[in-house]
Amino acid sequence: MTSLITTQLPFRKVSRPPLEMRFAVEPVPGRQARFASRDVLKPQINLDDYRFRAVIDWIELVVVVGRGTQFQHVQKLIEPMVGRTPHVVPWRPGTGGVTARFQIRVQEPSIAGLQQVSDKLRDTYGLAEHPTITGIEVSVDAYARNATAQARQLLLGVLQRTLYTDRDVWTNPDSRPRFNYGPGTTSFITPRPGTEKKTTSPLRPEHYLAPALDGTMYVGARGEDLMVRLMDKVMDRQNQDAGTREDLPEDEKRVRVEVTLKGDELDRLKLRTLEELAGFPFTTLQGEIFQFFLPTFLRVPRGSGRTSILTQQWTEAARRAIFLEAGILGMIAHERERQAERQRHLPNLMMFLEFLDRTMPRRRTGTGETAHFLAYADLNTKVSDALRGLQRREARALP
């Protein structure tokens, strides 16, 4: 039998009542042992009410030409091929600002356009090295078909709670999931790992924070090889220093998931050259990075006073409360802390069991941080289809 639970999605930048989001509580389908006697929480949202589209936001290249020149000449030379003024930075310029090495960032590029840039630089200055990709940002946008703010905000709340990563965003405290809604407003969604104080312990659900709907959520620290951002994108070309921005028309506002890739992530994906970029299967990014999962919870019998049953009830209630606030990533932080706490107390527990002439029971179903997560198949399919659309558009434009 299906029941409903609700959670509140807060606003921080503006003072207004939170948006309510509902989840259906349903038995997990299938017969996998790890999901036996478990319920899944499914967001009450129709993903067909949104149009999903993937884009390359920007790409950064290092180019070494055969004959030194000034950055403005490079900028002027390649601007017609990329459709807007590229950001060109000279590397260690000498007399008169002349150098042979440049870092070039192109906004909203096409792969065909980047190949034209490489060809033009080769024909004009010669190329001492093949252009090397040093950074790329790929986004998946979701446009509400009814173009309302509430529809976008509801989807954003779903994405914030179902986003998953298998990268280590915990060892470096600055990599933890967080959000901000203006300068100096950064708040971490999950407590700092290893904190045992009652006021900040990751074991306690009240210490997890719901991300703001009118802010930007981050996973991964700035400057790291992978960073993910989630937002309700209502403006473009914002310059906080100058205090300028471009407000988007209603039909261009969208929910956005941005993924920035650098360094080892580019090496792992084999995405370092323009040739590799031209043949890159963007759909692999769904399974690698754009992943979304649903939580499942053990169906604990009620009415028993046994300590083990009461402990299970408390644990599952805590996991559910954490998910409703901080999502799948909050649950991972909580489980990591539970495992660390277990390891800290394991020696004493083993001594106690030895005294009782008993052994530690073995777990026969899946364990670990993700053992009881269920792939959010409907959303993952939408994202995969959007990335496939990007792949096809770029392929059609290639010569």
Order of alpha helices (4+ residues) and beta strands (2+ residues): beta-beta-beta-beta-alpha-beta-beta-alpha-beta-alpha-beta-beta-beta-beta-beta-beta-beta-beta-alpha-alpha-alpha-beta-alpha-beta-alpha
